[in-house]
Amino acid sequence: MEYLTEELIKRIIEKIDRNVSYTVRWKSHFRNKIIFLLLLYTGAKLNEILDLNMENIDLENGRIYIGKDKKRRIIPIHPNLKIELEKYLKIYDKNDKLFDISRQVFNIYLSDLSKEFSIRLTPRVITNTFIKRAIEANIPADIITKWVGRRVEFKNISDKPDIEFMKRIP
């Protein structure tokens, strides 16, 4: 399983923050940062994130609603993500979707970051990083599986509310 190290995550976010602070296209860079953070802190797939709209974000109760109908998942909002989402929602152009970017264009953005850091950076690598961090935080497999919407295999299972576990992830 490919994933990012904590040091690399820090460097990538610093790079994105520089683009947000010092470029004319700061809104686009900020949008890309939020998408990156959603991948990193929810484990959701890129297409699920790009389909999000305002109704899917519940900052008051700290929840993100991913997917539809039987496949709908409720993911607690990590405290670091909440801070950035609150900022983004203040500048967000009230469209149907939260993000005005295609999957292909965001993948090109990740490809450019890949070249800069000499790594392979894909949405799957970022979501794998979420899974790795959750495992290292001793979050039970059933909780991680519920959050990411795909089976995560290892042995610990829990009966605690999942919102308590999100606080363990760095």
N, C-alpha and C positions, 0 to 999 in steps of 0.2 A: 504494500500500500504506500503510494507516494504521498508525502505531506510536507508542510513548511515547518521550519524550526521557529522557535520563539524569536530568535535574533533576526531571522529573515522577515518574519511578520512585521516586526518593529521597523526595519529598514524600508519595507514596501509602503507601510502606512506613512512614514516620514516623507518618502518621495511623493506620494499622492498629496499629502498635506502641503508640500512645497508648490505643487501644481495648482492647488486650490488657492493658495495665498498670493502667488506671483504671476498668474496668467490672466489674460483677457477672458479666456474660456473657463473661468473658475466654477461656474455653475455646472458645466459638463463634468469637470473633474470631481466636484463634490458629489454629484449623482453617482459617478463611478465608484467613489469611495464608499458610499452607502451600500451599493450593490455588493462590493467586495466584503464589507463588514457583515451584511446579511448572509452571504455564503459562509463566512468565517464563524458567525455566532448562532446560526440556525441549522446548518447542515442541509438546508433546502437546495433543490436543484435550481439551476439558473432560470429555466423556463418558468418555474413556480414563482421565483422572485420577480421576474419581469411581468408576470400576470397580476401582481399585487395592486390593489387600489386602496383608497382611504378606508373603506369599510373593513379591510383586512388588518388594520393596525389599531390596536386598543392600548394606547399609552397609559391611560388611567389604571387599567387592570394589569398592565405589563404582559400583554399577549399579542402574538401574531397568528393570524388564521391563514393557513396554507392549504391550497387545493379546494376541491368542491365535493359536495355530497358525501358519499361513503368514504372517499379518500381524504376528506378534510382532516387536517391536523392542527392542534393548538400548541404553539411553541412559546415558552416564556421568553420575554425580552431580556437579554443580558444587560446589566447596568451600563456597560460601556457603549453598547449599541443604542440604548435608550437616549443617552445624551446626544449622540449624533443624529438620530432620527428626529428628535425634537427640533434641532437646528434645521434639518432638511425640510421638514414639514412647514416651517415658517417661510421658506423661499419657493416651495413647490408650486408650480403652475397647475391649478386645479383641473387636470385632465381626468379621463376615466382611469388611466393607469398611473402609478406613481413614477414610472420611469419611461422616458421617451427615447428609448434605445432598443435596437434589435439585438438578438442573440449574437449574430455575426459581428456586429460592430463592437459589442463588449468583448468578444473573443479576440478581435484585433487589438483592442486596448490591452488585454492580458498578454497577448503575443509581444507587444512592444515592451511591456514590463519584463517579460521573460528574457528578451534580448538584453535589456539593461542589467539584469541581475544574473544572467547566464544560468537560468534555470528553466525547467518546464513548468509553466504556470497555467493551469486550466481550472475551470469551475470545479471539476472533480477533485483535483489536488487540494483546493481550498476546503471543500466539504469534507474530504478525508482528514484534513487538519482539525476540523471541528470534532470529528469522531475520535481522533487520537487524543485531543485535549480532554474530551469528556471521559474517555477510558482512564487517562492518567489522573483525573480528578475523582476516580472511583465512583463514577455515576453508573448505576446498574444498566445492564444490556437492554432490559425491557424499556427503560426510560429513553435511552438513546435511540432505540429502534422506533419508538413512538414519535420522537422528534424528527428523525431524518426520513421516515417513511420507507425504510428498507431494513432488512434484517442485519443486525449487528450481533455477531456470535462471540460471547464469552460468558462466564458462569454466574456473575452476581445479579440478583433480582431484588427489587425493593417494593415496599408497600407505602413509602413516604410520598407526600405530594411533590410533583416534579419541579415546582418553582423553587424549592429549596436547593435543588441540585444545580440549577443554572448559576447560582452564586459561587459555586466552586470553580468554575472555569475561569482561567486567567484572562 
